C-alpha cells in the first residue's frame, strides 16, 4: 500500500501479485474505491495488479481541483511512470473507464491494452432515464446515501470521511457535463476490450457504435479469422451496470484478452 506524489496529489495505490511484468491498473467507478475490485483479484493472481483510488475517492484525498477524466488520466499516466513501467494495461469501470479511455487517448505510448467496462464514449450513450437521473443528482443526495454500502466503504477508508458530501457534489457536477469523444476514440491505437452487461445503463446500439469506431464488426472475419479486429466486444449475460464487476463471466472475457501475445506494437 503506497502513495505516489504526482500532479500535486497523493495518489493511493496498492500492488498485488508478481512485482514484474506489465502492470494491470484497475480504476474504480464514481463514489467507489479500489476495494470494489476484490471479486476480480483471484482471477488476476498471476498478473501484476495495481489498484488505484482516484482523486477524492477511497484513500486519496480531494485537492480541490476540477474533477475530470482528462486530469485523472494525467494522474494515471504519471503513476505508470512512477511504477517504472514502460507501458501498462489499463482497465476502468464506469467513471474509471472514462479515465482509462482518456489515458489511452492522451498518453497512447503508455497504454498497451485498454479495457473499458460499462461506459459510453458520448453522453447520450446512456439510456435516457440514466441521463435524467444524472441531471437530477446533487450534493443533497449525500445524506440519504449514508445508509448505502458505498458510503460505508468511504467512511472506513477515506482520510477525511467528512468530505463525503463534497465527493457526491463533485461527481454530480461531473456527470452533468456533456461530452463526445467520437473522433478521439477512432484514433486509439491500443487494442481495446469493451465489456458491457446485457442489462446495462448503456444503450445496446451505442455499444455497437463504440465497437465500430475501434474497427470491430465492420466485416466478416473470414474462415481463417484473418479479418478479426484487434479490439473485442463482450456483452455479459445476466449482469447490470451495478453488478458487472462481480459477474462470473467477466474473468472469462478479460483473461484471454490480457494474455494474448499481440504484435510487437501491442505487447
N, C-alpha and C positions, 0 to 999 in steps of 0.2 A: 504494500500500500504506500503510495508516494504522491507527491505534489510536484508538478512541473511549473516553474516560474516563467510564464510566457505571456507576451502581449499585455503585461500589467495584471495578469490573472494567476492565481494559484490554482492550477487545474488538477483535480484529483484523478488519479488512475491507479489501477492495480493489475498486475500481471498474473496469469495462470498458465500452467503447462510448461513446455520447454522454454528456455531463455534464448534459444537460437531459432533461426528461420524467419520467414516473412511474418511480421505481426498481423493479427486479425483484430482490428479495432471494432468494438461494439458500442454503438451510440443509441441511447435510450430515447423514449418519446417525451413529449412535453409533460411537465409536472412530475416526471418519474426520476429514476436513478438507475445506476448500473446494476443494482441488485435484481432488477426485473429480468435480467438475462439468466438468472440461476437455472431455469429449466433447460437452457440450451448448453450450458457449460459441460455436462458429461459427454455430450456428442462431440465436443471440440477438445477433448482431453489431450489429443496428440498435436494440437496446434498451439502456437504462441499467441494466447489470447490477451488482449489489453482492454479492460473495461474502463470506461470514461464517464465521469459525471460532468455534464455540460454546465456552462456558466449559470449560476443561480440555482442549480439543481443538486440534490444529494449533498455531497460533502464539499462542493465547490461554491464558494460564496459569490454573491452578486457584487459586481464592482460598479454598477450604475451606468454602464454604457448601454447603447442601444442593443436590444436582444434581437439578433438577426441571424439567419442561416449563413449569410455571407461572412460575418465576423467570426462566428463559431467555426466555420470551415477553415479560416485562417488559424484558429487555435489548434485544430486537428492537424493541419499541415506542420505547424510548429512542434506539436507533440511527436509526430513521426520523426522529425529531425532530432528532437530531444532523446528519443529512443535509440538513436544511432542507426536507424534503418534507412536504406535507400528508397524503399517503397513499402507500402502496406496494402493489405486487403481491408476495405472499409465497409462495414455493414451498419446500416441505420434503420431504425423503426420510427415511423410517423415523423415527428419533428426531427428526430435523429437521422431519419432518412433524407430529409431536406438538407441537413448539414452534410451528410455523406455525399449526396448528389452535388452540392455546391463545392465540396472538396475536389471531386473529380473534374468539375468544370474549371475551377480556379487554379488548381495545382495538379494538372494531369500527369506530370512526371512522377508524382509521389504515390499515385494510386495504381496498384497492379490489377486488382479486381474490385468491382463495386457490387454491393448487394443492397437493393432498395426494397424495404418492406413497408407496404401499405401506406403509400403517399402518392399524390399526383404531381405532375410537373407543372400544372396550371391550376389555379384555384377552383375553376369551375369543373375540375375533375372529380371533386367530391359530389356526393349526392346533394340535391338542393336543400334537403332538410338539415344536412350536416352544415352546409354553409350558413343557413339561417340560425342554427344553434351557435355557431362561432360568432355571428354578428350580435347575438344577444349576450354573449359571455362577458363578464366584467369582474372587477376585483370583489364585488359584493358576493360573488359565489364562494369566496374563501371560507366564510363562516360555516355555511351548511356542509361544505366539503370536509370539515374537520372530522366528520364521522366516517370518512371513507378510508379504505386501506392505503390509498396513495398518500394521504396526509399522514397516516400512521408511519409510513416509511420515512417521509420527510422529517417528521418530528424526532425520529430516532437518530438520524444521521446528519442533519443539517447543522452547520456551525452556528447559525442563528435561527432557531426554529420560529422565532417571532416574525421572520421575514416571509412567512407563508402567504399573507395577503399580497405582498409585493410580487412574488412569483406568479400568483394567479392573475394579478393585474397585467403583468408584463406579457405573459403567454396570451392573455385575452387580446391585447393590442396586436401582438404578432399575428394571431390567427385571423384578425380582421383585414390584414393587408392583402391587397390584390397582387398577383404575380403571374408571370407567364415566361417559362424558361424553354419554350419550344426550340428556338434556334440554338441555344446553348446545349440542350440535350442531344440534338442531332450531331453536334461536334465532339461528343465524348469519345475518347479513344480506348478507355479501359473496357474489357469485356464485362458485361453487366448482367446480373441476375435480378429480374423483377419478381417479387413474391407478393401475392395478394390472397385474401380469403375469398371464398366463393359467396360470402355474405358480407363483403367489405363495405366500408364507408366510401370507398372509391368506386365510381361507376364502371361497369364492365367494358363499355365502349372506350372509356379513357384508358383502361389497361391495355387494350389492343392498340390504341393510338400511340401509347408510350412505347410499346414493343416495336412498332413500325418505325418510330423515329430512330431506334437503335439498330435498324436493319433487319428486324425479325418479322417473319410472317409475310414477306413480300413475294416469295416464290416457293415452289416445291423444292425440297432439299435434294431430290433425286434418289434413285435406288441405292446409290452408294453413299449417300449422305454428304456429298461434296458441296452441296449448296446450303448446308446448315450454317446459320448465323453464329457469330461469336457470342452474342448475347442470348439469354434464355428467359423464358417466362414460365412461372409456376403459379397455378391457382389452387390453393389448398382446400380440400373438401371439408365441410362441416366446421369451418372456422369463421370468425368475425374479426373486424379491426381490433377488437378489445381483448381477444384471447389468442391471437395468432402466434405469439411467442411461445405459448405452451402447446401448440399443435404438434401431435406426433408425426405429422407429415413434413414438418419444417426441416429436421436434420436430413431427411432423405432427399430433399430438394437442394439443400445447401452444400452438403459434403462433396458430392461429385463435382460441383462447380468449383469449389475451392481447391480440390485435389487434382483437377485435370491439369496435366502438363501442357501448357499452351505454347504458342510460338515464342521465339526469343523476345518479341516485343511485349508479350503479355505475361511472362513468367519470370 
